[in-house]
Amino acid sequence: MQNEWLYIGLFLVIGIIVPIVPLILSRIVAPRKPNPIKQSTYECGIETVGENWVQFKAQYYIYALVFLVFDVETVFLFPWALAMNQLPLFVVVEGIVFILILMVGLVFVWRKGMLEWV
Amino acid sequence: MTFWSDPINFIAEWLRGILTGWGMALDWANVLIASLGIISLILFSMMLAIFLVWVERKVVARFQDRVGPNRIGPYGLFQPFADIIKLIIKEDITPTGADKVVYNLAPVLALASVIFLWAILPLASNIYGVDLNVAILYLVATGALGTLAIIMGGWASNNKYALIGAFRMVATMISYEIPMVVALLIPTILSGTMSVRGIVEAQDPIWYFILSPLGALVFLISSIAELGRAPFDLNEAESEIVAGFHIEYTGMKFGLFYAGELLHAFTFGGLMAILFFGGYRFFGLEQYPLVGFLVFLAKAMFGYWVIMWVKYTMPRIRIDHMLAFNWKFLTPFAFFVLVVTAVLNKVLSGLDTWLFASLIFGANLIIAWITIEILRVYSRRERRLAEGNIPAPVPPAHH
């Protein structure tokens, strides 16, 4: 058990190092002649207007909020799914009640019109 | 134990003998052997990514009635190597005002997040990195890292198009994560384990594709969306936002994003094979690990081909349609399939294997039929509403 997580740790370290190698190689081999026009923001030839870090649509934020309702499912439903073979039918039904409660959240958001892209 | 029955442990034992013979402590020898194994696994996945560039270009050419790369080497096989050399010797441009650290870290993380998935992929019955007992949760967690890389790249580039691409990608990924997790729950329920190797072993007589074709379909759709490939490629929609989140990346940094995307698609093909198509199993061939390995690669390549097939035949859909499709259709549908599978799995658990399989398959067919009927009624109503708004066509004038 402990060894498995040591292996994962080793894997993560090596997995980060491997993509860095071609970048270093490119650093050594590639030419470097920067100039202001080359480094300007690319917008198909037109000069950029105003700030580049612009405000974005609030709709994205609302979708993120709706997602939070469902994110808990990962935590609570996996143990339920895992232990299902040992559990009585009653507990399976309880899990379904939990899913229904999540669905009530989705129906609420839907009825409120938050899923419409305006 | 011979090389043919257990190749990895055979080589590991042989190396361990040599290293301890040189006077190395056993723990350090184990760490060194594990590192060598990890490096060879990662290098294999990298070689595969290079090969996939060729596959992708060849297949898209065939879909578009072209020949594809055919000049360098037999059938153009060495084309990707030429591409890599070109990418490495290209100048690396960092735009002014970019957040340097985040900008440079994003492509590394984009590829690394895919490589991390290879730690748990069972390539054959005894060729695998590690057999985690919470591998499914590990999958969900590393999947989120890829999203993070795209946000980082889009945000740090200091470019409006890149920022729009990044936001679209976040909206897609957090939305489609829900049906994907639900689809991952279905093999967990059927097998009673979260270890991917356990799931493959549990598909002994019957693949889970037969027990849950709808779960496999939901997994396919949501994984295409998670990959950000067409028809869900709004994050890099060329015709609207040039190249989306990687618009400012040049040279090898772009190459890392590209390799990451292709390898990610192949890895999801592999996960599809593992979760629903029996992984390395194929009518008893899995007892020879090297044959099982080839079987797994063939199944994963088939999954990858399906993803490419979808990519090159579907037009891109609008972002409001994409999010509406997820929240108003795919998520409720996935939960409905999950509930039906869970109840049937519990109620029918005492039955004979084949009877169980045919009943649960029949239930899936009924769900599919009901869904198609509901969609038909709904689309008919929508069409009538739309037609009501259009003024009646003017009759042609008679002479």
HADDOCK unambig.tbl for C-alpha pairs under 7 A between the chains (distance, minus, plus):
assign (segid A and resid 4 and name CA) (segid B and resid 130 and name CA) 6.30 0.50 0.50
assign (segid A and resid 4 and name CA) (segid B and resid 132 and name CA) 6.80 0.50 0.50
assign (segid A and resid 11 and name CA) (segid B and resid 38 and name CA) 6.31 0.50 0.50
assign (segid A and resid 11 and name CA) (segid B and resid 119 and name CA) 6.90 0.50 0.50
assign (segid A and resid 12 and name CA) (segid B and resid 116 and name CA) 6.42 0.50 0.50
assign (segid A and resid 15 and name CA) (segid B and resid 112 and name CA) 5.55 0.50 0.50
assign (segid A and resid 15 and name CA) (segid B and resid 115 and name CA) 6.07 0.50 0.50
assign (segid A and resid 15 and name CA) (segid B and resid 116 and name CA) 6.45 0.50 0.50
assign (segid A and resid 16 and name CA) (segid B and resid 108 and name CA) 6.95 0.50 0.50
assign (segid A and resid 16 and name CA) (segid B and resid 112 and name CA) 5.52 0.50 0.50
assign (segid A and resid 19 and name CA) (segid B and resid 108 and name CA) 5.54 0.50 0.50
assign (segid A and resid 19 and name CA) (segid B and resid 111 and name CA) 6.64 0.50 0.50
assign (segid A and resid 19 and name CA) (segid B and resid 112 and name CA) 6.75 0.50 0.50
assign (segid A and resid 20 and name CA) (segid B and resid 108 and name CA) 6.36 0.50 0.50
assign (segid A and resid 23 and name CA) (segid B and resid 252 and name CA) 6.27 0.50 0.50
assign (segid A and resid 26 and name CA) (segid B and resid 88 and name CA) 4.75 0.50 0.50
assign (segid A and resid 26 and name CA) (segid B and resid 89 and name CA) 6.13 0.50 0.50
assign (segid A and resid 26 and name CA) (segid B and resid 252 and name CA) 6.74 0.50 0.50
assign (segid A and resid 29 and name CA) (segid B and resid 89 and name CA) 5.81 0.50 0.50
assign (segid A and resid 30 and name CA) (segid B and resid 88 and name CA) 6.69 0.50 0.50
assign (segid A and resid 30 and name CA) (segid B and resid 89 and name CA) 4.44 0.50 0.50
assign (segid A and resid 30 and name CA) (segid B and resid 90 and name CA) 5.54 0.50 0.50
assign (segid A and resid 30 and name CA) (segid B and resid 91 and name CA) 5.28 0.50 0.50
assign (segid A and resid 31 and name CA) (segid B and resid 91 and name CA) 5.38 0.50 0.50
assign (segid A and resid 32 and name CA) (segid B and resid 91 and name CA) 5.95 0.50 0.50
assign (segid A and resid 39 and name CA) (segid B and resid 93 and name CA) 6.51 0.50 0.50
assign (segid A and resid 39 and name CA) (segid B and resid 94 and name CA) 6.32 0.50 0.50
assign (segid A and resid 39 and name CA) (segid B and resid 95 and name CA) 4.45 0.50 0.50
assign (segid A and resid 39 and name CA) (segid B and resid 96 and name CA) 5.65 0.50 0.50
assign (segid A and resid 40 and name CA) (segid B and resid 95 and name CA) 5.69 0.50 0.50
assign (segid A and resid 40 and name CA) (segid B and resid 96 and name CA) 5.97 0.50 0.50
assign (segid A and resid 41 and name CA) (segid B and resid 95 and name CA) 6.05 0.50 0.50
assign (segid A and resid 41 and name CA) (segid B and resid 159 and name CA) 6.13 0.50 0.50
assign (segid A and resid 42 and name CA) (segid B and resid 248 and name CA) 6.88 0.50 0.50
assign (segid A and resid 52 and name CA) (segid B and resid 158 and name CA) 5.69 0.50 0.50
assign (segid A and resid 52 and name CA) (segid B and resid 159 and name CA) 5.50 0.50 0.50
assign (segid A and resid 52 and name CA) (segid B and resid 160 and name CA) 5.42 0.50 0.50
assign (segid A and resid 53 and name CA) (segid B and resid 158 and name CA) 6.50 0.50 0.50
assign (segid A and resid 53 and name CA) (segid B and resid 160 and name CA) 6.71 0.50 0.50
assign (segid A and resid 60 and name CA) (segid B and resid 171 and name CA) 6.12 0.50 0.50
assign (segid A and resid 63 and name CA) (segid B and resid 171 and name CA) 6.85 0.50 0.50
assign (segid A and resid 67 and name CA) (segid B and resid 174 and name CA) 6.45 0.50 0.50
assign (segid A and resid 67 and name CA) (segid B and resid 175 and name CA) 6.54 0.50 0.50
assign (segid A and resid 70 and name CA) (segid B and resid 178 and name CA) 6.93 0.50 0.50
assign (segid A and resid 74 and name CA) (segid B and resid 181 and name CA) 6.87 0.50 0.50
assign (segid A and resid 78 and name CA) (segid B and resid 185 and name CA) 6.72 0.50 0.50
assign (segid A and resid 81 and name CA) (segid B and resid 185 and name CA) 6.65 0.50 0.50
assign (segid A and resid 81 and name CA) (segid B and resid 188 and name CA) 6.18 0.50 0.50
assign (segid A and resid 81 and name CA) (segid B and resid 189 and name CA) 4.86 0.50 0.50
assign (segid A and resid 82 and name CA) (segid B and resid 188 and name CA) 6.20 0.50 0.50
assign (segid A and resid 82 and name CA) (segid B and resid 189 and name CA) 6.13 0.50 0.50
assign (segid A and resid 82 and name CA) (segid B and resid 192 and name CA) 4.98 0.50 0.50
assign (segid A and resid 82 and name CA) (segid B and resid 193 and name CA) 5.86 0.50 0.50
assign (segid A and resid 83 and name CA) (segid B and resid 192 and name CA) 6.74 0.50 0.50
assign (segid A and resid 84 and name CA) (segid B and resid 189 and name CA) 6.75 0.50 0.50
assign (segid A and resid 85 and name CA) (segid B and resid 192 and name CA) 6.62 0.50 0.50
assign (segid A and resid 89 and name CA) (segid B and resid 346 and name CA) 6.63 0.50 0.50
assign (segid A and resid 96 and name CA) (segid B and resid 339 and name CA) 6.46 0.50 0.50
assign (segid A and resid 115 and name CA) (segid B and resid 324 and name CA) 6.84 0.50 0.50
assign (segid A and resid 117 and name CA) (segid B and resid 320 and name CA) 5.55 0.50 0.50
